[in-house]
Amino acid sequence: MVEGGLVIDVSPMKRISVDPVARTAISEPGLTWADFDAATQAHGLATTGGVNSTTGIAGLSLGGGVGWLMGRCGLTCDNTLAYSVITAAGELVTATAEENPDLFWALKGGGGNFGVVTSITYRLHPVSTVISGMLLYPFARAREVLLHYRDFVMAGLPDELTVFAVALTSKDGAPLIAVIPAYSGASLDEGERLLAPLRAFGPPAADRVGRMPYAAMQQTFDAGTPYGIRSYWKSTFLQSLPDAAIDMFVECAGARTSPRTVVKLEHAHGAVARVAPNATAFPARGHAFDLVVLGLWDDANDDARHVAWAREFYRSMQPWSAELVYVNALGEDDAGRVRQAYGENYARLREVKTKYDPANRFRRNHNVTPL
């Protein structure tokens, strides 16, 4: 909510029109990815849609959009074809590669800085059954698991396979390290072959990897991030993941202060990396790992302790930071890091901001300031 300002609730705006022949979807901003997936999966289609089905499509898309399909399909913003936007002047404009191309470029990762987006047109891809799930190991084995994970993903993966590593806690309180593959290729048999060396390592204490509907993969983290839970996060792209960085990750993750907390290494490659850093507002195209420290807890009395732990984790990983951050992973106290979200694209974003919102009416966000 905004003191002395205006909040526009777009959550009732849930219309979606899917064209299965053109493989496109025109979607209003009140949809969650669960809503979007239900409509597109009816036709065996999908686009990159985050890692939680409860996330809203608009905020994720406007910030860039990291997700399970990004190796094969690119970021969410790499799959947007058009936006309808109400500007600060009250004008309804369309932004495409041909019409208002400067605004179109800025909306591909520039966040909610330029107007109220009332619809987004997405490119869709054939996706139905995938291979995903968790390979679970005791946290005592985290170092060897992460070394193997790093070597596995850096050896060269096909676009269709994305793999994350996550420190988490089981329902009975056991600290774990999880490796989570997401294979979306046409040949599931080929996916099984590719994943065999990953599943054989250890072996894991539990192997929950298998074939499942795409929508089920999208719900992997839903239960662990319920609405209303207290949270605080810090994030940074890493310029590399050497042994020393893994050692620090293990040390910090092992000291986490809440069993609800998760810490992720999100690996990006393939279609994401083939887009030039200045082709969209989202610049982080050449960094393989994104560190996401997501502190989660229930009791407001514990805020200070959990926040301090997340900040210390982030500080401890700075020797390997690329000094770039995914704008959707910035917190309320990260105003000073907005330039890290855009790198060399920030100056161009300011020019677009000045054209479409010169008075900075849209400023209660990770703000790009007008010139």
C-alpha positions in Angstrom: 0.0 0.0 0.0 1.1 3.6 -0.5 0.7 6.5 1.9 -0.5 9.6 0.0 -0.6 7.7 -3.3 -2.9 5.6 -5.4 -3.0 1.8 -5.5 -4.4 0.2 -8.6 -5.7 -3.4 -8.0 -5.4 -5.3 -11.3 -6.1 -8.7 -9.7 -9.7 -8.9 -11.1 -8.2 -8.6 -14.6 -7.9 -12.2 -15.5 -8.9 -12.6 -19.1 -6.7 -14.7 -21.4 -7.0 -15.6 -25.1 -4.9 -18.4 -26.4 -4.3 -18.9 -30.1 -3.0 -22.5 -30.4 -2.2 -22.1 -34.1 -0.2 -18.9 -33.8 1.1 -20.1 -30.4 0.4 -16.8 -28.7 -1.6 -15.8 -25.6 -3.0 -12.3 -24.8 -3.2 -12.1 -21.1 -4.4 -9.5 -18.5 -2.2 -8.7 -15.5 -4.3 -10.2 -12.8 -3.4 -13.7 -13.8 -1.1 -15.9 -11.7 1.1 -18.4 -13.5 -1.2 -21.1 -12.3 -4.1 -19.4 -14.2 -1.9 -18.8 -17.2 -0.7 -22.4 -17.3 -4.2 -23.8 -17.0 -5.2 -21.9 -20.1 -2.1 -22.6 -22.2 -1.6 -26.3 -21.1 -5.1 -27.0 -22.4 -3.3 -26.7 -25.8 0.0 -28.3 -24.7 1.7 -24.9 -24.7 3.7 -22.8 -22.2 6.2 -20.0 -21.8 8.8 -19.4 -19.2 6.9 -18.6 -16.1 8.9 -18.3 -12.9 9.5 -21.0 -10.3 6.2 -20.6 -8.4 2.7 -20.9 -9.8 1.3 -18.4 -7.3 3.4 -15.5 -8.8 1.6 -12.9 -10.8 2.4 -12.9 -14.5 2.8 -9.1 -14.9 5.4 -8.4 -12.2 7.5 -11.4 -13.2 7.4 -10.6 -16.9 8.2 -6.9 -16.4 11.2 -7.8 -14.3 12.6 -10.2 -16.9 11.3 -13.5 -15.8 13.6 -16.3 -14.6 12.1 -19.8 -14.7 12.4 -23.5 -15.4 12.1 -23.1 -19.2 14.6 -20.4 -19.6 17.4 -22.5 -21.1 15.1 -23.7 -23.9 12.8 -20.6 -24.3 14.7 -17.7 -22.8 13.4 -15.4 -20.1 9.7 -14.5 -19.9 10.5 -11.1 -21.4 12.2 -12.7 -24.3 8.8 -14.2 -25.2 6.7 -11.0 -24.9 5.4 -9.7 -28.3 3.3 -6.8 -27.3 2.1 -4.7 -24.3 -0.9 -2.4 -23.7 0.1 0.3 -21.4 -1.6 3.3 -19.7 1.0 6.0 -19.4 1.4 8.6 -16.6 -0.4 11.0 -19.0 -3.5 8.7 -19.1 -2.9 7.6 -22.7 -3.4 4.0 -23.7 -0.5 3.0 -25.9 0.7 -0.2 -27.6 4.3 -1.2 -27.4 5.8 -3.7 -29.9 9.0 -4.1 -31.8 7.5 -1.8 -34.5 5.3 0.5 -32.4 6.9 2.5 -29.6 9.9 0.2 -29.7 11.7 2.2 -27.0 9.0 1.4 -24.5 8.8 -2.2 -25.7 12.5 -2.5 -25.0 12.2 -1.0 -21.5 9.3 -3.2 -20.5 11.4 -6.2 -21.1 13.0 -6.2 -17.7 12.6 -2.5 -16.7 9.9 -3.3 -14.1 6.8 -1.1 -13.3 8.5 2.2 -14.1 6.7 3.2 -17.2 3.0 2.8 -16.8 0.1 0.5 -15.9 0.3 -2.6 -18.1 -3.2 -3.8 -19.0 -2.3 -6.7 -21.2 0.8 -8.7 -22.5 1.0 -10.9 -25.5 3.3 -13.9 -25.1 4.9 -16.3 -27.5 4.1 -19.9 -26.5 6.1 -23.2 -26.9 5.0 -26.8 -27.1 5.4 -28.2 -23.5 3.4 -30.9 -21.8 5.1 -33.7 -19.9 8.4 -32.9 -18.3 11.0 -34.6 -16.1 11.5 -32.9 -12.8 11.5 -33.4 -9.0 14.1 -33.4 -6.3 17.3 -35.4 -5.6 17.7 -35.1 -1.8 20.9 -35.5 0.2 21.8 -34.9 3.8 23.2 -31.4 4.3 26.4 -33.0 5.7 27.2 -33.9 2.1 26.4 -30.5 0.7 29.9 -29.7 -0.4 30.4 -32.8 -2.5 26.9 -32.6 -4.0 27.4 -28.9 -5.0 30.8 -29.6 -6.5 29.3 -32.4 -8.6 26.3 -30.1 -9.5 28.6 -27.3 -10.6 30.7 -29.6 -12.8 27.6 -31.3 -14.2 25.9 -28.0 -15.4 29.1 -26.4 -16.5 30.1 -29.3 -18.7 27.4 -28.2 -21.2 23.7 -28.9 -21.0 21.2 -28.9 -23.8 18.8 -26.0 -23.8 16.0 -28.3 -22.7 17.6 -29.0 -19.3 17.8 -26.5 -16.5 19.1 -27.6 -13.0 19.0 -25.7 -9.7 20.6 -26.6 -6.4 18.7 -25.7 -3.2 19.5 -25.8 0.6 16.3 -26.5 2.5 14.9 -28.4 5.5 12.6 -31.4 5.5 9.2 -31.5 7.2 10.8 -33.4 10.1 13.5 -30.8 10.5 16.4 -32.4 8.7 18.7 -30.0 6.8 19.0 -31.1 3.2 20.7 -30.2 -0.1 18.5 -30.7 -3.1 19.3 -30.9 -6.8 16.3 -30.1 -9.0 16.4 -30.8 -12.7 13.8 -29.6 -15.2 13.8 -31.3 -18.6 11.3 -30.0 -21.2 12.6 -31.6 -24.4 10.5 -33.6 -26.9 12.2 -36.9 -26.1 11.6 -37.9 -22.5 13.8 -41.0 -23.0 16.6 -38.6 -24.0 15.9 -36.7 -20.8 16.2 -39.8 -18.7 19.6 -40.5 -20.4 20.9 -37.0 -19.7 19.8 -37.2 -16.1 21.2 -40.6 -15.3 24.7 -39.4 -14.1 23.1 -36.7 -12.0 20.7 -39.2 -10.4 23.4 -41.8 -9.9 25.7 -39.5 -7.9 25.9 -40.3 -4.2 23.5 -42.0 -4.5 20.8 -39.5 -3.1 19.0 -40.3 0.1 15.8 -39.8 -1.9 15.2 -39.6 -5.6 11.8 -37.9 -6.4 12.6 -37.2 -10.0 10.1 -38.4 -12.6 7.8 -37.6 -15.4 5.1 -35.1 -14.6 2.8 -32.5 -16.1 4.5 -29.2 -16.7 2.0 -27.5 -14.3 3.1 -29.8 -11.5 6.7 -28.8 -12.0 5.6 -25.1 -11.7 4.2 -25.9 -8.3 7.4 -27.3 -6.8 8.0 -24.5 -4.3 4.4 -23.4 -3.8 3.8 -25.3 -0.5 7.0 -23.9 1.0 6.1 -20.3 0.3 2.5 -19.8 1.5 0.8 -16.5 1.3 1.4 -14.3 4.4 4.7 -15.9 5.5 7.3 -13.4 6.7 10.2 -13.1 4.3 13.4 -11.3 3.5 15.8 -12.0 0.6 19.1 -11.0 -0.8 20.4 -12.0 -4.2 23.2 -11.5 -6.7 24.5 -13.0 -9.9 27.8 -14.7 -9.4 30.7 -14.2 -11.8 31.9 -17.7 -11.0 31.4 -20.6 -8.6 34.8 -21.9 -7.6 35.4 -24.3 -4.7 35.9 -21.5 -2.2 32.5 -20.0 -3.1 30.9 -23.4 -2.6 32.6 -23.7 0.8 31.2 -20.3 1.8 27.7 -21.2 0.5 27.8 -24.4 2.6 29.0 -22.6 5.7 26.4 -19.9 5.5 23.5 -22.1 4.5 24.4 -24.5 7.3 23.9 -21.6 9.8 20.4 -20.6 8.5 18.2 -19.4 11.3 14.8 -20.8 10.1 13.7 -24.2 8.9 11.4 -22.4 6.4 14.4 -20.7 4.7 15.6 -21.8 1.3 18.8 -20.8 -0.5 19.0 -21.4 -4.3 21.7 -21.5 -6.9 19.8 -21.0 -10.2 21.7 -22.0 -13.3 21.1 -20.2 -16.5 22.4 -21.1 -20.0 21.2 -21.7 -23.5 18.6 -19.3 -24.9 19.1 -16.8 -22.1 22.8 -16.4 -22.8 22.3 -16.0 -26.5 20.5 -12.7 -26.1 22.7 -9.7 -26.1 22.9 -7.8 -22.7 21.5 -4.6 -24.4 18.8 -6.3 -26.5 16.4 -6.0 -23.6 16.5 -4.0 -20.4 17.6 -7.2 -18.6 21.4 -7.2 -18.8 22.5 -10.4 -16.9 23.0 -12.7 -19.9 26.4 -14.1 -19.4 26.4 -15.2 -15.7 25.7 -18.9 -15.1 24.6 -18.7 -11.5 22.1 -16.6 -9.6 22.3 -16.8 -5.8 19.0 -16.4 -4.1 19.0 -16.2 -0.3 15.3 -16.4 0.8 14.7 -16.1 4.5 11.3 -17.4 5.5 9.8 -17.5 9.0 6.5 -17.2 10.9 7.0 -15.0 14.0 7.5 -11.3 13.7 9.4 -11.2 16.9 12.2 -13.1 15.0 12.6 -10.6 12.2 15.9 -9.1 13.2 17.7 -12.4 13.6 16.6 -13.8 10.3 17.2 -10.6 8.4 20.7 -10.3 9.9 21.5 -13.9 8.8 20.4 -13.2 5.2 22.5 -10.0 5.0 25.5 -11.8 6.4 25.2 -14.6 3.8 25.0 -12.0 1.0 28.0 -10.1 2.4 30.0 -13.3 2.6 29.4 -14.1 -1.1 30.5 -10.7 -2.3 34.0 -11.9 -3.5 32.3 -13.8 -6.2 29.5 -11.4 -7.0 29.1 -10.1 -10.6 27.5 -6.9 -9.1 24.4 -7.6 -11.1 21.0 -8.5 -9.6 17.7 -9.7 -10.8 15.3 -6.8 -10.2 12.5 -9.1 -9.0 14.8 -10.3 -6.2 15.5 -6.8 -4.8 14.1 -6.0 -1.3 12.6 -2.8 0.0 16.1 -1.9 1.5 17.9 -2.4 -1.8 17.1 1.0 -3.4 20.9 1.6 -3.7 21.2 -1.5 -5.9 18.8 -0.6 -8.7 21.6 0.3 -11.0 23.0 -3.3 -10.4 19.7 -4.6 -11.9 20.3 -2.8 -15.2 24.1 -2.3 -15.6 24.9 -0.4 -18.7 21.3 -0.3 -19.7 20.4 2.1 -16.9 21.2 5.3 -18.9 18.9 4.2 -21.7 16.1 3.3 -19.3 16.3 6.8 -17.8 15.8 8.2 -21.3 12.6 6.1 -21.7 11.4 7.0 -18.3 11.8 10.7 -19.0 9.8 10.3 -22.2 6.9 8.3 -20.7 6.9 9.4 -17.0 8.9 12.6 -16.7 7.4 13.5 -13.3 8.2 10.0 -11.9 4.6 9.2 -10.9 5.4 5.5 -11.0 8.0 5.6 -8.3 7.0 3.2 -5.5 9.0 0.5 -7.1 12.7 -0.3 -7.8 12.8 3.1 -9.3 14.4 4.3 -12.5 14.6 8.0 -12.1 13.9 10.4 -15.0 16.7 12.6 -16.3 
